[in-house]
Amino acid sequence: MTNRIEEPEWIFPFESMGVGDSFFIPTLRTTELMYSLDSGAKRAKVKIKSYVVTHNDYIGVRTWRIS
């Protein structure tokens, strides 16, 4: 039995973002989130750049729309 913390479903606001806008998602599952972000950006036909960062003492992923 593992004590895995379940996270909410990730929803990405790509269509409502302008170039240069960003958002932060706190998570310990950064690799899985970055894969989901890349897949979602391809479906939305936008280009993004994502980095694992710490924001207000929370680890997570910050993503910018770059085109």
mmCIF file of the N, C-alpha and C atoms, coordinates in Angstrom:
data_MODEL
# 
_entry.id   MODEL 
# 
loop_
_atom_site.group_PDB 
_atom_site.id 
_atom_site.type_symbol 
_atom_site.label_atom_id 
_atom_site.label_alt_id 
_atom_site.label_comp_id 
_atom_site.label_asym_id 
_atom_site.label_entity_id 
_atom_site.label_seq_id 
_atom_site.pdbx_PDB_ins_code 
_atom_site.Cartn_x 
_atom_site.Cartn_y 
_atom_site.Cartn_z 
_atom_site.occupancy 
_atom_site.B_iso_or_equiv 
_atom_site.pdbx_formal_charge 
_atom_site.auth_seq_id 
_atom_site.auth_comp_id 
_atom_site.auth_asym_id 
_atom_site.auth_atom_id 
_atom_site.pdbx_PDB_model_num 
ATOM 1   N N  . MET A 1 1  ? 0.841  -1.181 0.000   1.00 0.00 ? 1  MET A N  1 
ATOM 2   C CA . MET A 1 1  ? 0.000  0.000  0.000   1.00 0.00 ? 1  MET A CA 1 
ATOM 3   C C  . MET A 1 1  ? 0.885  1.243  0.000   1.00 0.00 ? 1  MET A C  1 
ATOM 4   N N  . THR A 1 2  ? 0.600  2.161  -0.894  1.00 0.00 ? 2  THR A N  1 
ATOM 5   C CA . THR A 1 2  ? 1.357  3.405  -0.949  1.00 0.00 ? 2  THR A CA 1 
ATOM 6   C C  . THR A 1 2  ? 0.472  4.562  -0.512  1.00 0.00 ? 2  THR A C  1 
ATOM 7   N N  . ASN A 1 3  ? 1.081  5.561  0.013   1.00 0.00 ? 3  ASN A N  1 
ATOM 8   C CA . ASN A 1 3  ? 0.357  6.769  0.426   1.00 0.00 ? 3  ASN A CA 1 
ATOM 9   C C  . ASN A 1 3  ? 0.553  7.853  -0.623  1.00 0.00 ? 3  ASN A C  1 
ATOM 10  N N  . ARG A 1 4  ? 0.105  7.598  -1.807  1.00 0.00 ? 4  ARG A N  1 
ATOM 11  C CA . ARG A 1 4  ? 0.256  8.551  -2.900  1.00 0.00 ? 4  ARG A CA 1 
ATOM 12  C C  . ARG A 1 4  ? -0.804 9.640  -2.784  1.00 0.00 ? 4  ARG A C  1 
ATOM 13  N N  . ILE A 1 5  ? -0.363 10.864 -2.867  1.00 0.00 ? 5  ILE A N  1 
ATOM 14  C CA . ILE A 1 5  ? -1.286 11.997 -2.817  1.00 0.00 ? 5  ILE A CA 1 
ATOM 15  C C  . ILE A 1 5  ? -1.887 12.193 -4.203  1.00 0.00 ? 5  ILE A C  1 
ATOM 16  N N  . GLU A 1 6  ? -3.200 12.190 -4.269  1.00 0.00 ? 6  GLU A N  1 
ATOM 17  C CA . GLU A 1 6  ? -3.879 12.413 -5.541  1.00 0.00 ? 6  GLU A CA 1 
ATOM 18  C C  . GLU A 1 6  ? -3.973 13.910 -5.814  1.00 0.00 ? 6  GLU A C  1 
ATOM 19  N N  . GLU A 1 7  ? -3.630 14.288 -7.029  1.00 0.00 ? 7  GLU A N  1 
ATOM 20  C CA . GLU A 1 7  ? -3.706 15.688 -7.421  1.00 0.00 ? 7  GLU A CA 1 
ATOM 21  C C  . GLU A 1 7  ? -4.963 15.900 -8.256  1.00 0.00 ? 7  GLU A C  1 
ATOM 22  N N  . PRO A 1 8  ? -5.440 17.141 -8.294  1.00 0.00 ? 8  PRO A N  1 
ATOM 23  C CA . PRO A 1 8  ? -6.604 17.422 -9.143  1.00 0.00 ? 8  PRO A CA 1 
ATOM 24  C C  . PRO A 1 8  ? -6.232 17.302 -10.619 1.00 0.00 ? 8  PRO A C  1 
ATOM 25  N N  . GLU A 1 9  ? -7.242 17.198 -11.460 1.00 0.00 ? 9  GLU A N  1 
ATOM 26  C CA . GLU A 1 9  ? -7.011 17.160 -12.901 1.00 0.00 ? 9  GLU A CA 1 
ATOM 27  C C  . GLU A 1 9  ? -6.424 18.490 -13.337 1.00 0.00 ? 9  GLU A C  1 
ATOM 28  N N  . TRP A 1 10 ? -5.392 18.430 -14.172 1.00 0.00 ? 10 TRP A N  1 
ATOM 29  C CA . TRP A 1 10 ? -4.750 19.647 -14.655 1.00 0.00 ? 10 TRP A CA 1 
ATOM 30  C C  . TRP A 1 10 ? -5.515 20.185 -15.857 1.00 0.00 ? 10 TRP A C  1 
ATOM 31  N N  . ILE A 1 11 ? -5.858 21.456 -15.812 1.00 0.00 ? 11 ILE A N  1 
ATOM 32  C CA . ILE A 1 11 ? -6.523 22.134 -16.926 1.00 0.00 ? 11 ILE A CA 1 
ATOM 33  C C  . ILE A 1 11 ? -5.652 23.329 -17.299 1.00 0.00 ? 11 ILE A C  1 
ATOM 34  N N  . PHE A 1 12 ? -5.288 23.423 -18.579 1.00 0.00 ? 12 PHE A N  1 
ATOM 35  C CA . PHE A 1 12 ? -4.363 24.456 -19.025 1.00 0.00 ? 12 PHE A CA 1 
ATOM 36  C C  . PHE A 1 12 ? -5.099 25.544 -19.801 1.00 0.00 ? 12 PHE A C  1 
ATOM 37  N N  . PRO A 1 13 ? -4.836 26.817 -19.486 1.00 0.00 ? 13 PRO A N  1 
ATOM 38  C CA . PRO A 1 13 ? -5.568 27.929 -20.100 1.00 0.00 ? 13 PRO A CA 1 
ATOM 39  C C  . PRO A 1 13 ? -4.915 28.479 -21.369 1.00 0.00 ? 13 PRO A C  1 
ATOM 40  N N  . PHE A 1 14 ? -4.351 27.620 -22.225 1.00 0.00 ? 14 PHE A N  1 
ATOM 41  C CA . PHE A 1 14 ? -3.574 28.096 -23.372 1.00 0.00 ? 14 PHE A CA 1 
ATOM 42  C C  . PHE A 1 14 ? -4.348 29.053 -24.280 1.00 0.00 ? 14 PHE A C  1 
ATOM 43  N N  . GLU A 1 15 ? -5.602 28.728 -24.579 1.00 0.00 ? 15 GLU A N  1 
ATOM 44  C CA . GLU A 1 15 ? -6.368 29.533 -25.533 1.00 0.00 ? 15 GLU A CA 1 
ATOM 45  C C  . GLU A 1 15 ? -6.643 30.946 -25.025 1.00 0.00 ? 15 GLU A C  1 
ATOM 46  N N  . SER A 1 16 ? -6.730 31.119 -23.710 1.00 0.00 ? 16 SER A N  1 
ATOM 47  C CA . SER A 1 16 ? -7.026 32.451 -23.168 1.00 0.00 ? 16 SER A CA 1 
ATOM 48  C C  . SER A 1 16 ? -5.771 33.240 -22.830 1.00 0.00 ? 16 SER A C  1 
ATOM 49  N N  . MET A 1 17 ? -4.607 32.666 -23.075 1.00 0.00 ? 17 MET A N  1 
ATOM 50  C CA . MET A 1 17 ? -3.341 33.327 -22.746 1.00 0.00 ? 17 MET A CA 1 
ATOM 51  C C  . MET A 1 17 ? -2.819 34.122 -23.932 1.00 0.00 ? 17 MET A C  1 
ATOM 52  N N  . GLY A 1 18 ? -2.217 35.274 -23.628 1.00 0.00 ? 18 GLY A N  1 
ATOM 53  C CA . GLY A 1 18 ? -1.484 36.024 -24.638 1.00 0.00 ? 18 GLY A CA 1 
ATOM 54  C C  . GLY A 1 18 ? -0.019 35.624 -24.592 1.00 0.00 ? 18 GLY A C  1 
ATOM 55  N N  . VAL A 1 19 ? 0.707  35.943 -25.647 1.00 0.00 ? 19 VAL A N  1 
ATOM 56  C CA . VAL A 1 19 ? 2.140  35.667 -25.666 1.00 0.00 ? 19 VAL A CA 1 
ATOM 57  C C  . VAL A 1 19 ? 2.787  36.422 -24.504 1.00 0.00 ? 19 VAL A C  1 
ATOM 58  N N  . GLY A 1 20 ? 3.599  35.727 -23.730 1.00 0.00 ? 20 GLY A N  1 
ATOM 59  C CA . GLY A 1 20 ? 4.257  36.312 -22.565 1.00 0.00 ? 20 GLY A CA 1 
ATOM 60  C C  . GLY A 1 20 ? 3.540  36.050 -21.258 1.00 0.00 ? 20 GLY A C  1 
ATOM 61  N N  . ASP A 1 21 ? 2.282  35.607 -21.313 1.00 0.00 ? 21 ASP A N  1 
ATOM 62  C CA . ASP A 1 21 ? 1.545  35.267 -20.089 1.00 0.00 ? 21 ASP A CA 1 
ATOM 63  C C  . ASP A 1 21 ? 2.089  33.956 -19.525 1.00 0.00 ? 21 ASP A C  1 
ATOM 64  N N  . SER A 1 22 ? 1.955  33.794 -18.198 1.00 0.00 ? 22 SER A N  1 
ATOM 65  C CA . SER A 1 22 ? 2.420  32.561 -17.574 1.00 0.00 ? 22 SER A CA 1 
ATOM 66  C C  . SER A 1 22 ? 1.451  32.129 -16.485 1.00 0.00 ? 22 SER A C  1 
ATOM 67  N N  . PHE A 1 23 ? 1.594  30.871 -16.070 1.00 0.00 ? 23 PHE A N  1 
ATOM 68  C CA . PHE A 1 23 ? 0.849  30.356 -14.928 1.00 0.00 ? 23 PHE A CA 1 
ATOM 69  C C  . PHE A 1 23 ? 1.736  29.367 -14.184 1.00 0.00 ? 23 PHE A C  1 
ATOM 70  N N  . PHE A 1 24 ? 1.419  29.159 -12.905 1.00 0.00 ? 24 PHE A N  1 
ATOM 71  C CA . PHE A 1 24 ? 2.177  28.265 -12.035 1.00 0.00 ? 24 PHE A CA 1 
ATOM 72  C C  . PHE A 1 24 ? 1.250  27.190 -11.506 1.00 0.00 ? 24 PHE A C  1 
ATOM 73  N N  . ILE A 1 25 ? 1.704  25.933 -11.561 1.00 0.00 ? 25 ILE A N  1 
ATOM 74  C CA . ILE A 1 25 ? 0.957  24.826 -10.988 1.00 0.00 ? 25 ILE A CA 1 
ATOM 75  C C  . ILE A 1 25 ? 1.843  24.148 -9.948  1.00 0.00 ? 25 ILE A C  1 
ATOM 76  N N  . PRO A 1 26 ? 1.449  24.187 -8.673  1.00 0.00 ? 26 PRO A N  1 
ATOM 77  C CA . PRO A 1 26 ? 2.238  23.491 -7.653  1.00 0.00 ? 26 PRO A CA 1 
ATOM 78  C C  . PRO A 1 26 ? 2.032  21.981 -7.769  1.00 0.00 ? 26 PRO A C  1 
ATOM 79  N N  . THR A 1 27 ? 3.134  21.227 -7.735  1.00 0.00 ? 27 THR A N  1 
ATOM 80  C CA . THR A 1 27 ? 3.057  19.769 -7.840  1.00 0.00 ? 27 THR A CA 1 
ATOM 81  C C  . THR A 1 27 ? 4.393  19.159 -7.462  1.00 0.00 ? 27 THR A C  1 
ATOM 82  N N  . LEU A 1 28 ? 4.350  17.939 -6.976  1.00 0.00 ? 28 LEU A N  1 
ATOM 83  C CA . LEU A 1 28 ? 5.565  17.165 -6.778  1.00 0.00 ? 28 LEU A CA 1 
ATOM 84  C C  . LEU A 1 28 ? 5.824  16.262 -7.987  1.00 0.00 ? 28 LEU A C  1 
ATOM 85  N N  . ARG A 1 29 ? 4.839  16.146 -8.858  1.00 0.00 ? 29 ARG A N  1 
ATOM 86  C CA . ARG A 1 29 ? 4.945  15.307 -10.060 1.00 0.00 ? 29 ARG A CA 1 
ATOM 87  C C  . ARG A 1 29 ? 5.314  16.173 -11.266 1.00 0.00 ? 29 ARG A C  1 
ATOM 88  N N  . THR A 1 30 ? 6.471  16.823 -11.187 1.00 0.00 ? 30 THR A N  1 
ATOM 89  C CA . THR A 1 30 ? 6.863  17.803 -12.197 1.00 0.00 ? 30 THR A CA 1 
ATOM 90  C C  . THR A 1 30 ? 7.085  17.181 -13.572 1.00 0.00 ? 30 THR A C  1 
ATOM 91  N N  . THR A 1 31 ? 7.689  16.005 -13.624 1.00 0.00 ? 31 THR A N  1 
ATOM 92  C CA . THR A 1 31 ? 7.952  15.365 -14.917 1.00 0.00 ? 31 THR A CA 1 
ATOM 93  C C  . THR A 1 31 ? 6.653  15.028 -15.627 1.00 0.00 ? 31 THR A C  1 
ATOM 94  N N  . GLU A 1 32 ? 5.706  14.467 -14.898 1.00 0.00 ? 32 GLU A N  1 
ATOM 95  C CA . GLU A 1 32 ? 4.404  14.129 -15.483 1.00 0.00 ? 32 GLU A CA 1 
ATOM 96  C C  . GLU A 1 32 ? 3.667  15.387 -15.942 1.00 0.00 ? 32 GLU A C  1 
ATOM 97  N N  . LEU A 1 33 ? 3.730  16.442 -15.136 1.00 0.00 ? 33 LEU A N  1 
ATOM 98  C CA . LEU A 1 33 ? 3.070  17.694 -15.510 1.00 0.00 ? 33 LEU A CA 1 
ATOM 99  C C  . LEU A 1 33 ? 3.694  18.296 -16.761 1.00 0.00 ? 33 LEU A C  1 
ATOM 100 N N  . MET A 1 34 ? 5.022  18.305 -16.842 1.00 0.00 ? 34 MET A N  1 
ATOM 101 C CA . MET A 1 34 ? 5.676  18.892 -18.021 1.00 0.00 ? 34 MET A CA 1 
ATOM 102 C C  . MET A 1 34 ? 5.325  18.121 -19.291 1.00 0.00 ? 34 MET A C  1 
ATOM 103 N N  . TYR A 1 35 ? 5.208  16.800 -19.203 1.00 0.00 ? 35 TYR A N  1 
ATOM 104 C CA . TYR A 1 35 ? 4.780  16.001 -20.350 1.00 0.00 ? 35 TYR A CA 1 
ATOM 105 C C  . TYR A 1 35 ? 3.347  16.383 -20.746 1.00 0.00 ? 35 TYR A C  1 
ATOM 106 N N  . SER A 1 36 ? 2.463  16.528 -19.764 1.00 0.00 ? 36 SER A N  1 
ATOM 107 C CA . SER A 1 36 ? 1.071  16.915 -20.043 1.00 0.00 ? 36 SER A CA 1 
ATOM 108 C C  . SER A 1 36 ? 0.999  18.310 -20.651 1.00 0.00 ? 36 SER A C  1 
ATOM 109 N N  . LEU A 1 37 ? 1.816  19.221 -20.155 1.00 0.00 ? 37 LEU A N  1 
ATOM 110 C CA . LEU A 1 37 ? 1.855  20.577 -20.710 1.00 0.00 ? 37 LEU A CA 1 
ATOM 111 C C  . LEU A 1 37 ? 2.275  20.554 -22.177 1.00 0.00 ? 37 LEU A C  1 
ATOM 112 N N  . ASP A 1 38 ? 3.340  19.818 -22.489 1.00 0.00 ? 38 ASP A N  1 
ATOM 113 C CA . ASP A 1 38 ? 3.799  19.728 -23.876 1.00 0.00 ? 38 ASP A CA 1 
ATOM 114 C C  . ASP A 1 38 ? 2.735  19.134 -24.782 1.00 0.00 ? 38 ASP A C  1 
ATOM 115 N N  . SER A 1 39 ? 2.074  18.076 -24.317 1.00 0.00 ? 39 SER A N  1 
ATOM 116 C CA . SER A 1 39 ? 1.014  17.438 -25.111 1.00 0.00 ? 39 SER A CA 1 
ATOM 117 C C  . SER A 1 39 ? -0.161 18.387 -25.323 1.00 0.00 ? 39 SER A C  1 
ATOM 118 N N  . GLY A 1 40 ? -0.562 19.087 -24.258 1.00 0.00 ? 40 GLY A N  1 
ATOM 119 C CA . GLY A 1 40 ? -1.670 20.037 -24.362 1.00 0.00 ? 40 GLY A CA 1 
ATOM 120 C C  . GLY A 1 40 ? -1.356 21.206 -25.271 1.00 0.00 ? 40 GLY A C  1 
ATOM 121 N N  . ALA A 1 41 ? -0.127 21.685 -25.221 1.00 0.00 ? 41 ALA A N  1 
ATOM 122 C CA . ALA A 1 41 ? 0.272  22.804 -26.086 1.00 0.00 ? 41 ALA A CA 1 
ATOM 123 C C  . ALA A 1 41 ? 0.238  22.388 -27.551 1.00 0.00 ? 41 ALA A C  1 
ATOM 124 N N  . LYS A 1 42 ? 0.666  21.179 -27.843 1.00 0.00 ? 42 LYS A N  1 
ATOM 125 C CA . LYS A 1 42 ? 0.617  20.691 -29.222 1.00 0.00 ? 42 LYS A CA 1 
ATOM 126 C C  . LYS A 1 42 ? -0.825 20.617 -29.713 1.00 0.00 ? 42 LYS A C  1 
ATOM 127 N N  . ARG A 1 43 ? -1.717 20.111 -28.867 1.00 0.00 ? 43 ARG A N  1 
ATOM 128 C CA . ARG A 1 43 ? -3.137 20.037 -29.259 1.00 0.00 ? 43 ARG A CA 1 
ATOM 129 C C  . ARG A 1 43 ? -3.727 21.425 -29.477 1.00 0.00 ? 43 ARG A C  1 
ATOM 130 N N  . ALA A 1 44 ? -3.311 22.397 -28.644 1.00 0.00 ? 44 ALA A N  1 
ATOM 131 C CA . ALA A 1 44 ? -3.825 23.772 -28.751 1.00 0.00 ? 44 ALA A CA 1 
ATOM 132 C C  . ALA A 1 44 ? -3.084 24.577 -29.813 1.00 0.00 ? 44 ALA A C  1 
ATOM 133 N N  . LYS A 1 45 ? -2.027 23.995 -30.395 1.00 0.00 ? 45 LYS A N  1 
ATOM 134 C CA . LYS A 1 45 ? -1.223 24.645 -31.430 1.00 0.00 ? 45 LYS A CA 1 
ATOM 135 C C  . LYS A 1 45 ? -0.598 25.944 -30.934 1.00 0.00 ? 45 LYS A C  1 
ATOM 136 N N  . VAL A 1 46 ? -0.034 25.887 -29.726 1.00 0.00 ? 46 VAL A N  1 
ATOM 137 C CA . VAL A 1 46 ? 0.710  27.024 -29.169 1.00 0.00 ? 46 VAL A CA 1 
ATOM 138 C C  . VAL A 1 46 ? 2.085  26.519 -28.749 1.00 0.00 ? 46 VAL A C  1 
ATOM 139 N N  . LYS A 1 47 ? 3.023  27.454 -28.622 1.00 0.00 ? 47 LYS A N  1 
ATOM 140 C CA . LYS A 1 47 ? 4.359  27.112 -28.143 1.00 0.00 ? 47 LYS A CA 1 
ATOM 141 C C  . LYS A 1 47 ? 4.506  27.627 -26.722 1.00 0.00 ? 47 LYS A C  1 
ATOM 142 N N  . ILE A 1 48 ? 5.110  26.784 -25.880 1.00 0.00 ? 48 ILE A N  1 
ATOM 143 C CA . ILE A 1 48 ? 5.289  27.130 -24.477 1.00 0.00 ? 48 ILE A CA 1 
ATOM 144 C C  . ILE A 1 48 ? 6.720  26.851 -24.058 1.00 0.00 ? 48 ILE A C  1 
ATOM 145 N N  . LYS A 1 49 ? 7.091  27.409 -22.926 1.00 0.00 ? 49 LYS A N  1 
ATOM 146 C CA . LYS A 1 49 ? 8.358  27.106 -22.263 1.00 0.00 ? 49 LYS A CA 1 
ATOM 147 C C  . LYS A 1 49 ? 8.029  26.879 -20.803 1.00 0.00 ? 49 LYS A C  1 
ATOM 148 N N  . SER A 1 50 ? 8.471  25.748 -20.242 1.00 0.00 ? 50 SER A N  1 
ATOM 149 C CA . SER A 1 50 ? 8.147  25.400 -18.859 1.00 0.00 ? 50 SER A CA 1 
ATOM 150 C C  . SER A 1 50 ? 9.413  25.107 -18.071 1.00 0.00 ? 50 SER A C  1 
ATOM 151 N N  . TYR A 1 51 ? 9.388  25.505 -16.795 1.00 0.00 ? 51 TYR A N  1 
ATOM 152 C CA . TYR A 1 51 ? 10.509 25.266 -15.899 1.00 0.00 ? 51 TYR A CA 1 
ATOM 153 C C  . TYR A 1 51 ? 9.999  24.817 -14.542 1.00 0.00 ? 51 TYR A C  1 
ATOM 154 N N  . VAL A 1 52 ? 10.742 23.931 -13.893 1.00 0.00 ? 52 VAL A N  1 
ATOM 155 C CA . VAL A 1 52 ? 10.456 23.565 -12.507 1.00 0.00 ? 52 VAL A CA 1 
ATOM 156 C C  . VAL A 1 52 ? 11.012 24.694 -11.642 1.00 0.00 ? 52 VAL A C  1 
ATOM 157 N N  . VAL A 1 53 ? 10.147 25.259 -10.782 1.00 0.00 ? 53 VAL A N  1 
ATOM 158 C CA . VAL A 1 53 ? 10.530 26.400 -9.950  1.00 0.00 ? 53 VAL A CA 1 
ATOM 159 C C  . VAL A 1 53 ? 9.926  26.240 -8.552  1.00 0.00 ? 53 VAL A C  1 
ATOM 160 N N  . THR A 1 54 ? 10.393 27.083 -7.651  1.00 0.00 ? 54 THR A N  1 
ATOM 161 C CA . THR A 1 54 ? 9.786  27.212 -6.334  1.00 0.00 ? 54 THR A CA 1 
ATOM 162 C C  . THR A 1 54 ? 9.128  28.582 -6.271  1.00 0.00 ? 54 THR A C  1 
ATOM 163 N N  . HIS A 1 55 ? 7.855  28.613 -5.881  1.00 0.00 ? 55 HIS A N  1 
ATOM 164 C CA . HIS A 1 55 ? 7.092  29.860 -5.800  1.00 0.00 ? 55 HIS A CA 1 
ATOM 165 C C  . HIS A 1 55 ? 6.360  29.874 -4.464  1.00 0.00 ? 55 HIS A C  1 
ATOM 166 N N  . ASN A 1 56 ? 6.613  30.881 -3.633  1.00 0.00 ? 56 ASN A N  1 
ATOM 167 C CA . ASN A 1 56 ? 5.996  30.967 -2.304  1.00 0.00 ? 56 ASN A CA 1 
ATOM 168 C C  . ASN A 1 56 ? 6.166  29.672 -1.513  1.00 0.00 ? 56 ASN A C  1 
ATOM 169 N N  . ASP A 1 57 ? 7.362  29.116 -1.561  1.00 0.00 ? 57 ASP A N  1 
ATOM 170 C CA . ASP A 1 57 ? 7.725  27.884 -0.850  1.00 0.00 ? 57 ASP A CA 1 
ATOM 171 C C  . ASP A 1 57 ? 7.042  26.624 -1.381  1.00 0.00 ? 57 ASP A C  1 
ATOM 172 N N  . TYR A 1 58 ? 6.467  26.666 -2.574  1.00 0.00 ? 58 TYR A N  1 
ATOM 173 C CA . TYR A 1 58 ? 5.875  25.488 -3.207  1.00 0.00 ? 58 TYR A CA 1 
ATOM 174 C C  . TYR A 1 58 ? 6.678  25.147 -4.453  1.00 0.00 ? 58 TYR A C  1 
ATOM 175 N N  . ILE A 1 59 ? 7.024  23.863 -4.615  1.00 0.00 ? 59 ILE A N  1 
ATOM 176 C CA . ILE A 1 59 ? 7.669  23.422 -5.846  1.00 0.00 ? 59 ILE A CA 1 
ATOM 177 C C  . ILE A 1 59 ? 6.578  23.163 -6.875  1.00 0.00 ? 59 ILE A C  1 
ATOM 178 N N  . GLY A 1 60 ? 6.883  23.467 -8.124  1.00 0.00 ? 60 GLY A N  1 
ATOM 179 C CA . GLY A 1 60 ? 5.903  23.253 -9.187  1.00 0.00 ? 60 GLY A CA 1 
ATOM 180 C C  . GLY A 1 60 ? 6.487  23.632 -10.523 1.00 0.00 ? 60 GLY A C  1 
ATOM 181 N N  . VAL A 1 61 ? 5.616  23.889 -11.478 1.00 0.00 ? 61 VAL A N  1 
ATOM 182 C CA . VAL A 1 61 ? 6.023  24.206 -12.844 1.00 0.00 ? 61 VAL A CA 1 
ATOM 183 C C  . VAL A 1 61 ? 5.413  25.544 -13.242 1.00 0.00 ? 61 VAL A C  1 
ATOM 184 N N  . ARG A 1 62 ? 6.264  26.454 -13.731 1.00 0.00 ? 62 ARG A N  1 
ATOM 185 C CA . ARG A 1 62 ? 5.801  27.721 -14.310 1.00 0.00 ? 62 ARG A CA 1 
ATOM 186 C C  . ARG A 1 62 ? 5.909  27.582 -15.811 1.00 0.00 ? 62 ARG A C  1 
ATOM 187 N N  . THR A 1 63 ? 4.844  27.959 -16.512 1.00 0.00 ? 63 THR A N  1 
ATOM 188 C CA . THR A 1 63 ? 4.766  27.829 -17.957 1.00 0.00 ? 63 THR A CA 1 
ATOM 189 C C  . THR A 1 63 ? 4.427  29.161 -18.596 1.00 0.00 ? 63 THR A C  1 
ATOM 190 N N  . TRP A 1 64 ? 5.198  29.546 -19.620 1.00 0.00 ? 64 TRP A N  1 
ATOM 191 C CA . TRP A 1 64 ? 4.961  30.766 -20.378 1.00 0.00 ? 64 TRP A CA 1 
ATOM 192 C C  . TRP A 1 64 ? 4.488  30.389 -21.781 1.00 0.00 ? 64 TRP A C  1 
ATOM 193 N N  . ARG A 1 65 ? 3.558  31.160 -22.296 1.00 0.00 ? 65 ARG A N  1 
ATOM 194 C CA . ARG A 1 65 ? 3.199  31.020 -23.718 1.00 0.00 ? 65 ARG A CA 1 
ATOM 195 C C  . ARG A 1 65 ? 4.171  31.884 -24.493 1.00 0.00 ? 65 ARG A C  1 
ATOM 196 N N  . ILE A 1 66 ? 4.873  31.290 -25.471 1.00 0.00 ? 66 ILE A N  1 
ATOM 197 C CA . ILE A 1 66 ? 5.869  32.037 -26.225 1.00 0.00 ? 66 ILE A CA 1 
ATOM 198 C C  . ILE A 1 66 ? 5.438  32.296 -27.669 1.00 0.00 ? 66 ILE A C  1 
ATOM 199 N N  . SER A 1 67 ? 4.367  31.659 -28.133 1.00 0.00 ? 67 SER A N  1 
ATOM 200 C CA . SER A 1 67 ? 3.791  32.004 -29.440 1.00 0.00 ? 67 SER A CA 1 
ATOM 201 C C  . SER A 1 67 ? 2.418  31.400 -29.586 1.00 0.00 ? 67 SER A C  1 
# 
